[in-house]
Amino acid sequence: MILSGEEIRQRLGGQIVIDPFEESRLNPNSYNLTLHDELLVYEEVVLDMREPNRVRRIRIPDSGLVLKPQQLYLGRTVERTETHDLVPMIEGRSSIGRLGLFVHVTAGFGDVGFCGYWTLEIFAVQPVKIYPGVPICQIFYHELAGDFQEYASAKYQHNRDIQPSLLYQELNPEAVAPDPQLKLRFGADIP
């Protein structure tokens, strides 16, 4: 069962936290989340699942940024969410999809108990100009049946920034992540 917009409103501050929350973004059965003003792009030509991959940080100016096809961009929501006793999921908004913009490649499924910002796996079918603060996706909630334990992974829980893949921590526990100051570089555009 999916929660209605009214039910989302009633559960705010308990099972559901959306911060900041704006009433105007509440839909009949979802809530619109907005795009933060930064993106990450991988610098590696070939991404290695067993190793940390270098990324570069790009700021989205108020005047917008054109996304290029065949490039994966990692972004995040402005809103921090918490979900208890429910399964959160995100999907792109239909208006965004009609521009050929995917907001997640495969990872729109959240875990019960997730607390943090949503990392978006953004991919454009053709060049498209994006802007910070645009309502980019929608979060919705499913009821959960059966016994469960809330999500508690140290990988992504309580994140404060865009999260590149940390799969290497599972596949290669001995791998050491690069110094975050060396790992993230600021850039104005993608070469």
HELIX and SHEET records of a PDB file:
HELIX    1   1 GLY A    5  ARG A   11  1                                   7    
HELIX    2   2 GLU A   23  ARG A   25  5                                   3    
HELIX    3   3 SER A   94  GLY A   97  1                                   4    
HELIX    4   4 TYR A  168  LEU A  171  1                                   4    
HELIX    5   5 PRO A  180  LYS A  183  1                                   4    
SHEET    1   A 4 ILE A  16  ASP A  19  0                                        
SHEET    2   A 4 TYR A  73  THR A  83 -1                                        
SHEET    3   A 4 CYS A 115  ALA A 124 -1                                        
SHEET    4   A 4 LEU A 101  PHE A 102 -1                                        
SHEET    1   B 3 TYR A  31  THR A  34  0                                        
SHEET    2   B 3 PRO A 135  GLU A 143 -1                                        
SHEET    3   B 3 LEU A  86  GLY A  92 -1                                        
SHEET    1   C 3 GLU A  38  TYR A  42  0                                        
SHEET    2   C 3 VAL A  55  ARG A  59 -1                                        
SHEET    3   C 3 LEU A 184  GLY A 187  1                                        
SHEET    1   D 2 LEU A  65  LEU A  67  0                                        
SHEET    2   D 2 VAL A 128  ILE A 130 -1                                        
END                                                                             
